[in-house]
Amino acid sequence: MLRSRQPNYPSSARSASIEGTTTVRILVGYEGEVESVAVAESSGNAALDDAAVEACYNWRFSGAKMVLDKRYVVIRMCLLHLD
């Protein structure tokens, strides 16, 4: 991975002390750009899942040029309430 950004913790989840882990499936294009993101396993909270998906669109991977096809990457993200 060349560039990543942590998800923004949703204020609704923070105020309710909600934590969770979202597993996302990312389609990485030939140039390393994120083409699509889908929730593979939900945290059980839509706001946490949405934050995880949104963060992934700002990521950049090393290109898939050496591979004849695009590639999927599966990543687990854990959002914890820390004060």
MARBA-3410 file (N, C-alpha, C, O; in Angstrom, 1 decimal):
83
0.8,-1.2,0.0,0.0,0.0,0.0,0.9,1.2,0.0,1.8,1.3,0.8 ~ 0.6,2.1,-0.9,1.4,3.4,-1.0,0.9,4.5,-0.2,1.7,5.3,0.4 ~ -0.4,4.6,0.0,-1.0,5.7,0.7,-2.3,5.2,1.4,-3.1,4.4,0.8 ~ -2.5,5.6,2.6,-3.8,5.2,3.3,-4.2,6.3,4.3,-3.4,7.2,4.6 ~ -5.4,6.3,4.7,-6.0,7.3,5.6,-6.9,6.5,6.5,-7.6,5.7,6.1
-6.8,6.9,7.8,-7.6,6.3,8.8,-9.1,6.8,8.6,-9.3,7.9,8.2 ~ -10.0,5.9,8.9,-11.4,6.4,8.8,-11.7,7.5,9.8,-11.2,7.5,10.9 ~ -12.6,8.4,9.5,-13.1,9.4,10.4,-14.1,8.7,11.3,-15.0,8.1,10.8 ~ -13.9,8.8,12.6,-14.8,8.2,13.5,-16.1,9.0,13.5,-16.1,10.1,13.9 ~ -17.2,8.3,13.2,-18.5,9.1,13.1,-18.9,9.6,14.5,-18.8,8.9,15.5
-19.3,10.9,14.5,-19.6,11.5,15.8,-20.8,10.8,16.5,-20.8,10.7,17.7 ~ -21.7,10.2,15.7,-22.8,9.5,16.4,-22.3,8.3,17.1,-22.8,7.9,18.2 ~ -21.3,7.6,16.5,-20.8,6.4,17.1,-19.9,6.8,18.3,-19.9,6.1,19.4 ~ -19.2,7.9,18.2,-18.3,8.3,19.3,-19.1,8.7,20.5,-18.8,8.3,21.6 ~ -20.2,9.5,20.3,-21.0,9.9,21.4,-21.7,8.7,22.1,-22.1,8.8,23.3
-22.0,7.7,21.4,-22.6,6.5,21.9,-21.6,5.4,22.3,-22.0,4.3,22.8 ~ -20.3,5.7,22.2,-19.2,4.8,22.6,-19.4,3.5,21.8,-19.1,2.4,22.3 ~ -19.8,3.6,20.5,-19.9,2.4,19.7,-18.6,2.1,19.0,-17.9,3.0,18.4 ~ -18.1,0.8,19.1,-16.9,0.4,18.4,-17.3,-0.8,17.5,-18.3,-1.4,17.7 ~ -16.4,-1.1,16.6,-16.7,-2.2,15.7,-15.6,-2.4,14.7,-14.7,-1.6,14.5
-15.6,-3.6,14.1,-14.7,-3.9,13.0,-15.5,-4.2,11.7,-16.4,-5.0,11.7 ~ -15.0,-3.5,10.7,-15.6,-3.7,9.4,-14.6,-4.3,8.4,-13.4,-3.9,8.4 ~ -15.0,-5.3,7.7,-14.1,-5.9,6.7,-14.6,-5.4,5.3,-15.8,-5.6,5.0 ~ -13.7,-4.9,4.6,-14.0,-4.3,3.3,-13.3,-5.1,2.2,-12.2,-5.7,2.4 ~ -13.9,-5.1,1.0,-13.3,-5.8,-0.2,-13.1,-4.6,-1.2,-14.0,-4.0,-1.6
-11.8,-4.5,-1.6,-11.5,-3.3,-2.4,-11.0,-3.8,-3.8,-10.2,-4.8,-3.9 ~ -11.5,-3.2,-4.9,-11.1,-3.6,-6.2,-10.0,-2.5,-6.5,-10.3,-1.3,-6.6 ~ -8.8,-3.0,-6.8,-7.6,-2.1,-7.1,-7.4,-2.2,-8.6,-7.3,-3.3,-9.2 ~ -7.3,-1.0,-9.2,-7.1,-0.9,-10.6,-5.7,-1.1,-11.0,-4.8,-1.3,-10.2 ~ -5.4,-1.0,-12.3,-4.1,-1.3,-12.9,-3.1,-0.3,-12.4,-1.9,-0.6,-12.2
-3.5,1.0,-12.1,-2.5,2.0,-11.6,-2.5,2.1,-10.1,-1.8,3.0,-9.6 ~ -3.2,1.2,-9.4,-3.2,1.2,-8.0,-4.3,2.0,-7.3,-4.4,2.1,-6.1 ~ -5.2,2.6,-8.2,-6.3,3.3,-7.7,-7.4,2.4,-7.2,-7.5,1.3,-7.7 ~ -8.1,2.9,-6.2,-9.3,2.1,-5.7,-10.5,2.4,-6.6,-10.9,3.5,-6.7 ~ -11.0,1.3,-7.2,-12.1,1.5,-8.1,-13.4,1.3,-7.4,-14.4,1.9,-7.8
-13.5,0.3,-6.5,-14.7,0.1,-5.8,-14.4,-0.5,-4.4,-13.4,-1.1,-4.2 ~ -15.3,-0.2,-3.5,-15.2,-0.8,-2.1,-16.6,-1.3,-1.7,-17.6,-0.7,-2.0 ~ -16.6,-2.5,-1.1,-17.8,-3.1,-0.6,-17.5,-3.6,0.8,-16.4,-4.1,1.1 ~ -18.6,-3.6,1.6,-18.5,-4.2,2.9,-18.6,-5.7,2.8,-19.6,-6.2,2.3 ~ -17.6,-6.4,3.2,-17.6,-7.9,3.1,-18.2,-8.4,4.4,-18.8,-9.5,4.4
-17.9,-7.8,5.5,-18.4,-8.2,6.8,-18.7,-6.9,7.6,-17.8,-6.1,7.9 ~ -19.9,-6.7,8.0,-20.4,-5.5,8.7,-19.9,-5.5,10.1,-19.8,-6.5,10.8 ~ -19.7,-4.3,10.6,-19.5,-4.1,12.1,-20.8,-4.2,12.9,-20.7,-4.3,14.1 ~ -21.9,-4.1,12.2,-23.2,-4.1,12.8,-23.7,-2.6,13.0,-24.8,-2.4,13.5 ~ -22.9,-1.7,12.6,-23.3,-0.3,12.7,-23.0,0.4,11.3,-21.9,0.4,10.8
-24.1,0.9,10.7,-24.0,1.5,9.4,-23.0,2.7,9.3,-22.3,2.8,8.3 ~ -23.0,3.5,10.3,-22.1,4.7,10.3,-20.6,4.2,10.3,-19.8,4.8,9.6 ~ -20.2,3.2,11.1,-18.9,2.7,11.1,-18.5,2.1,9.8,-17.4,2.3,9.2 ~ -19.4,1.3,9.2,-19.2,0.7,7.9,-19.0,1.8,6.8,-18.1,1.7,6.0 ~ -19.8,2.8,6.8,-19.7,3.9,5.9,-18.4,4.6,6.0,-17.8,5.0,5.0
-17.9,4.9,7.2,-16.7,5.5,7.4,-15.5,4.7,6.9,-14.6,5.2,6.3 ~ -15.6,3.4,7.1,-14.5,2.5,6.6,-14.5,2.5,5.1,-13.4,2.6,4.5 ~ -15.6,2.5,4.4,-15.7,2.5,3.0,-15.2,3.8,2.4,-14.4,3.8,1.5 ~ -15.6,4.9,3.0,-15.2,6.2,2.6,-13.7,6.4,2.7,-13.1,7.0,1.7 ~ -13.1,5.9,3.7,-11.6,6.1,3.9,-10.9,5.3,2.8,-9.8,5.8,2.4
-11.4,4.2,2.4,-10.7,3.4,1.4,-10.5,4.1,0.1,-9.6,3.8,-0.7 ~ -11.5,4.9,-0.3,-11.4,5.6,-1.6,-10.3,6.6,-1.7,-10.0,7.0,-2.7 ~ -9.6,6.9,-0.5,-8.5,7.8,-0.5,-7.2,7.0,-0.5,-6.1,7.6,-0.4 ~ -7.2,5.7,-0.5,-6.1,4.8,-0.5,-5.5,4.7,-1.9,-6.1,4.9,-2.9 ~ -4.2,4.3,-1.9,-3.5,4.0,-3.1,-2.6,2.8,-2.9,-1.9,2.7,-1.9
-2.7,1.9,-3.9,-1.9,0.7,-3.8,-0.8,0.7,-4.9,-0.9,1.5,-5.8 ~ 0.2,-0.2,-4.8,1.1,-0.3,-5.9,0.3,-0.9,-7.0,-0.6,-1.7,-6.8 ~ 0.6,-0.6,-8.2,-0.2,-0.9,-9.4,-0.3,-2.4,-9.6,0.5,-3.2,-9.2 ~ -1.3,-2.8,-10.3,-1.6,-4.2,-10.7,-1.1,-4.5,-12.1,-1.5,-5.5,-12.7 ~ -0.2,-3.7,-12.6,0.3,-3.9,-14.0,0.9,-5.2,-14.2,0.8,-5.8,-15.3
1.6,-5.8,-13.2,2.3,-7.0,-13.4,1.3,-8.2,-13.5,1.6,-9.3,-13.9 ~ 0.1,-7.9,-13.0,-1.0,-8.9,-13.0,-1.8,-8.6,-14.3,-2.0,-7.5,-14.6 ~ -2.3,-9.7,-14.9,-3.1,-9.5,-16.1,-4.5,-9.0,-15.8,-5.2,-8.6,-16.8 ~ -4.9,-9.0,-14.6,-6.3,-8.6,-14.3,-6.2,-7.6,-13.0,-5.1,-7.6,-12.4 ~ -7.3,-6.9,-12.8,-7.3,-6.1,-11.6,-7.4,-7.1,-10.4,-7.5,-8.3,-10.6
-7.2,-6.6,-9.2,-7.1,-7.4,-8.1,-8.0,-6.9,-6.9,-8.2,-5.7,-6.8 ~ -8.5,-7.9,-6.1,-9.2,-7.5,-5.0,-8.3,-7.6,-3.7,-7.5,-8.5,-3.7 ~ -8.5,-6.7,-2.8,-7.8,-6.7,-1.5,-8.9,-6.8,-0.4,-9.8,-6.0,-0.5 ~ -8.7,-7.6,0.6,-9.6,-7.6,1.7,-8.9,-7.1,2.9,-7.8,-7.6,3.3 ~ -9.5,-6.1,3.6,-8.9,-5.5,4.7,-9.9,-5.4,5.9,-11.1,-5.1,5.6
-9.4,-5.7,7.1,-10.3,-5.5,8.3,-9.9,-4.2,9.0,-8.7,-4.0,9.2 ~ -10.9,-3.4,9.3,-10.6,-2.1,10.0,-11.4,-2.2,11.3,-12.5,-2.5,11.4 ~ -10.7,-1.8,12.4,-11.3,-1.7,13.7,-11.4,-0.3,14.1,-10.3,0.4,14.2 ~ -12.6,0.2,14.4,-12.8,1.5,14.9,-13.1,1.5,16.4,-14.1,0.9,16.8 ~ -12.2,2.0,17.2,-12.3,2.0,18.6,-12.5,3.4,19.2,-12.0,4.4,18.7
-13.3,3.5,20.2,-13.6,4.8,20.9,-12.5,5.0,21.9,-12.4,4.2,22.9 ~ -11.6,5.9,21.7,-10.5,6.2,22.6,-10.6,7.7,23.1,-10.7,8.6,22.3 ~ -10.6,7.9,24.4,-10.6,9.2,24.9,-9.3,9.6,25.5,-9.1,10.7,26.0
END
